[in-house]
């Protein structure tokens, strides 16, 4: 199952807050990735020394990020020390907001606090950086699925463990649907391979899990595939429609209290849909 994870897997989480209404994104420029050549003859230590300087450009980028992604994002970024992990952390946010074609090397470098040469040191193409972001998303989901697969858990308890973890996972990767729906062209099948080797098998195991619960009398009879699709949709929509939720609620839908209430409400719905009492 873990064979799909490459050595580009990072270890950072992410929380995003969508751009407030009326605050438009900058118009896209020509893609600068191919125009920027890696610095020749520089060792990683030299790149690190240069990138560690808190110049005015980086500070301006942090101020902008606080408005674009929220202060929680900036706090989390400040806690990521490894430069490669910072690049992947920032790239996930910028890819989600600007799209694959609109993501600029300079914007990633400025917000990550590195220079563009360091991005090229770790990733020799924008596609490879996007792949690293996907790997990070996959790595976190693998850990979650392993936790819920423990043999000592009853079926109802395993369901609760997995869904709690899945909700928190989506709260961390709030732009999961945007990241996984980007069009890189027909030549790049990296996401398709991840779906084939991990996401589809995980979905099939979920279907088998629901059917096992039905067979053992823990769950009422339901269409397992349709049930899982419904759970996926009602979870993802809360985060993908963040601006609508903000307008509807009149306050930040990602406040800790709101997230806790939403998770508990959805857990109640999941167990009610299966005719099962929460453990």
C-alpha positions in Angstrom: 0.0 0.0 0.0 2.8 2.4 0.8 4.6 1.7 -2.5 3.0 4.8 -4.1 4.7 7.1 -1.6 8.0 8.4 -3.1 10.9 10.0 -1.2 9.3 13.3 -1.9 6.8 12.8 1.0 6.9 15.7 3.4 5.7 16.0 7.0 3.8 19.3 7.3 0.1 20.0 7.9 -1.9 22.8 6.5 -4.9 25.0 7.3 -6.2 27.4 4.8 -8.8 30.2 4.9 -10.2 31.2 1.6 -9.5 34.8 0.2 -12.1 37.2 1.6 -14.8 38.4 -0.8 -13.7 41.3 -2.9 -10.0 40.5 -2.6 -9.1 39.3 -6.1 -6.0 37.3 -6.9 -3.2 38.9 -8.9 -3.4 38.3 -12.6 -1.3 35.3 -13.7 2.1 36.0 -15.3 4.1 33.9 -17.6 5.2 30.7 -15.9 8.6 31.5 -14.4 9.7 27.9 -13.6 11.4 27.1 -16.9 13.0 30.6 -16.9 14.8 30.1 -13.6 17.9 28.0 -13.8 19.4 26.4 -10.7 22.5 28.1 -9.4 25.5 26.1 -10.6 28.2 25.1 -8.2 26.3 26.0 -5.0 26.3 23.6 -2.1 23.1 23.1 -0.1 24.8 24.8 2.9 25.3 27.9 0.8 21.7 27.9 -0.4 20.5 27.5 3.2 22.7 30.4 4.4 21.2 32.7 1.8 17.6 31.5 2.2 17.6 31.9 6.0 17.7 35.8 5.8 14.4 37.4 6.7 14.4 40.0 4.0 11.7 42.5 3.4 10.2 40.4 0.5 9.7 37.4 2.8 8.1 39.6 5.5 5.7 41.2 3.0 4.8 37.7 1.8 4.0 36.6 5.4 1.8 39.6 5.9 0.0 38.9 2.7 -0.4 35.2 3.6 -2.0 36.1 7.0 -4.8 37.7 5.0 -5.0 35.1 2.2 -4.7 31.9 4.3 -5.2 33.0 7.9 -2.9 33.6 10.8 -3.0 29.9 11.7 -1.3 29.1 8.4 1.5 31.6 9.2 1.9 30.1 12.7 2.2 26.6 11.3 4.6 27.8 8.6 6.8 29.4 11.3 7.0 26.0 13.0 8.3 24.2 9.9 12.1 24.4 10.0 13.2 22.1 7.3 13.5 24.1 4.0 12.2 21.3 1.8 9.1 20.8 4.1 8.5 24.6 4.0 8.5 24.6 0.2 6.0 21.7 0.1 3.9 23.3 2.8 3.7 26.6 0.9 3.3 24.9 -2.5 0.1 23.1 -1.3 -1.4 26.5 -0.4 -0.4 28.3 -3.6 -1.3 25.4 -5.9 -4.8 25.3 -4.3 -5.3 29.1 -4.6 -3.7 29.8 -8.0 -3.9 26.5 -9.8 -1.0 24.5 -11.3 -0.5 26.9 -14.2 -0.8 30.0 -12.0 1.6 29.0 -9.2 4.8 31.0 -9.5 8.2 29.9 -8.3 8.9 33.4 -6.9 5.7 33.4 -4.9 6.5 30.0 -3.4 10.1 31.1 -2.6 9.1 34.4 -1.0 6.6 32.8 1.3 8.7 29.8 2.2 11.7 32.1 3.0 14.0 30.5 0.5 15.5 31.5 -2.9 14.3 30.0 -6.2 17.6 28.2 -6.6 16.8 26.1 -3.5 13.4 25.1 -4.9 15.3 23.8 -8.0 17.8 22.1 -5.7 15.0 19.9 -4.4 12.6 19.7 -7.3 13.7 19.8 -10.9 10.3 20.7 -12.3 7.0 22.1 -11.2 5.4 18.7 -11.7 7.8 17.1 -9.3 6.8 19.7 -6.6 3.2 19.0 -7.3 3.9 15.3 -6.9 5.5 16.0 -3.5 2.4 17.8 -2.4 0.3 14.8 -3.5 2.7 12.5 -1.6 2.2 14.5 1.6 -1.6 14.3 1.3 -1.3 10.5 0.7 1.2 9.9 3.5 -1.2 11.5 6.1 -4.1 9.4 4.8 -2.0 6.2 5.0 -1.3 6.9 8.7 -5.0 7.4 9.3 -6.1 4.2 7.6 -3.5 2.2 9.5 -4.7 3.6 12.9 -8.3 2.6 12.1 -7.3 -0.9 11.0 -6.1 -2.1 14.4 -7.4 -5.6 15.3 -8.4 -4.6 18.8 -11.2 -2.2 17.6 -14.8 -3.3 17.3 -16.5 -2.3 14.0 -18.4 0.6 15.5 -15.3 1.9 17.3 -13.1 1.5 14.1 -15.7 3.6 12.2 -15.6 6.3 14.8 -11.8 6.4 14.9 -11.5 6.5 11.1 -14.2 9.2 10.7 -12.8 11.4 13.4 -9.4 11.1 11.8 -10.7 11.7 8.3 -12.5 14.9 9.4 -9.4 16.2 11.0 -7.4 15.2 8.0 -9.7 17.2 5.7 -9.5 20.1 8.1 -5.8 20.0 7.7 -5.8 19.6 3.9 -8.8 21.9 3.3 -8.1 22.2 -0.4 -7.8 18.5 -1.0 -10.4 18.5 -3.7 -8.7 21.4 -5.5 -5.3 19.8 -5.3 -6.5 16.4 -6.6 -8.5 17.9 -9.5 -5.8 19.9 -11.2 -5.2 19.4 -14.9 -1.5 18.8 -15.6 -2.2 17.6 -19.1 -2.6 14.1 -20.4 1.1 13.3 -20.1 1.1 13.4 -16.3 -0.6 10.4 -14.8 0.9 10.7 -11.3 -2.5 11.4 -9.6 -4.1 8.7 -11.7 -1.5 6.2 -10.5 -2.1 7.2 -6.8 -5.8 6.7 -7.3 -5.2 3.3 -8.9 -2.7 2.1 -6.3 -4.1 3.7 -3.1 -7.3 5.7 -3.2 -9.4 3.2 -5.1 -8.2 0.2 -2.9 -8.9 2.3 0.2 -12.5 3.0 -1.1 -13.0 -0.7 -1.8 -11.8 -1.6 1.7 -14.3 0.9 3.0 -17.1 -0.7 1.1 -16.0 -4.1 2.4 -15.9 -2.7 5.9 -19.5 -1.4 5.7 -20.7 -4.8 4.3 -18.9 -6.7 7.1 -20.7 -4.5 9.6 -24.0 -5.2 7.9 -23.3 -9.0 7.9 -22.4 -8.9 11.6 -25.5 -7.0 12.6 -23.7 -3.8 13.6 -25.1 -1.7 10.8 -28.5 -1.7 9.0 -28.6 -2.7 5.4 -27.4 0.2 3.1 -25.8 0.5 -0.3 -22.2 0.6 0.9 -20.8 2.4 -2.1 -23.5 5.1 -2.1 -23.2 5.5 1.6 -19.5 6.2 1.5 -19.9 8.6 -1.4 -22.5 10.5 0.7 -20.1 10.7 3.7 -17.3 11.9 1.5 -19.5 14.6 -0.1 -20.9 16.0 3.1 -17.5 16.1 4.7 -15.7 17.7 1.8 -18.3 20.3 1.0 -18.0 22.0 4.3 -14.4 22.9 3.5 -14.6 23.4 -0.3 -17.4 25.9 0.2 -15.7 27.8 2.9 -16.7 31.3 1.7 -20.3 30.3 1.4 -20.2 28.9 4.9 -18.6 32.0 6.2 -21.4 34.2 4.7 -24.1 31.7 5.9 -22.8 31.5 9.5 -21.7 35.1 9.8 -18.4 34.1 11.3 -15.3 32.0 10.5 -16.4 28.3 9.9 -12.9 27.1 10.7 -12.9 28.3 14.3 -12.0 25.4 16.7 -15.5 25.5 18.3 -17.3 25.3 14.9 -15.0 22.5 13.7 -15.7 20.5 16.8 -19.4 20.9 16.5 -19.4 20.1 12.8 -17.4 16.9 13.4 -19.7 15.7 16.1 -22.8 16.4 14.1 -21.4 14.5 11.1 -20.5 11.6 13.3 -24.1 11.5 14.6 -25.3 11.5 11.0 -22.9 8.7 10.0 -24.0 6.4 12.8 -27.7 7.3 12.4 -27.4 6.5 8.7 -26.1 3.0 9.6 -28.6 2.5 12.4 -25.8 2.1 14.9 -25.3 3.6 18.3 -22.1 5.6 18.7 -19.6 3.8 20.9 
